[in-house]
Amino acid sequence: GNAGSAEVKGIEIEVTSKPNQNLDLTMGLSYLPTKELTEDQVSDSIQAPGKKGDQIPRIPDLTLNATATYNFELPVDNAKGWVRAEYSYKDGSNTELDPTSSANRYGDDYSITNLRLGFSSEEINSDIVFYIENVFDEDGDLFIYQGSRRPTGKVTNTPRKVGLSLTKRF
């Protein structure tokens, strides 16, 4: 059975730009200020806790992402390089329909920044990428849960990671 109707209103925007031959820019934004139940979650087949006007949990008001990639030629035959910066932001949100519920937890907002520097050679069919993921070592709340008689738990993003990736094409 259906547990009731909901209404989600907002705006989503995606923009891609190439201001010059070497630079690629992308940006995405989602703003959802209205995300609520439009009727009580009660029917002939279901009795659920949601009431008309309750905010749908785990949906942030605002999410953002942006990427900038700069491509460049290397002074070696058929070799190219690139540098890339990635940014994402997620607004905080409640875990329950009723934010005053004792089971409700609030997931804080967070942002993640990643950096990459790569080199590709067609001559030797190889790529080398140096990367730093989660540059500022942000501890974002990806998912928060509470079971009966258990303390609150949460899943967070991975901590800062620095690495080198080598790829050989055959």
Order of alpha helices (4+ residues) and beta strands (2+ residues): beta-beta-beta-beta-beta-beta-beta-beta-beta-beta-beta
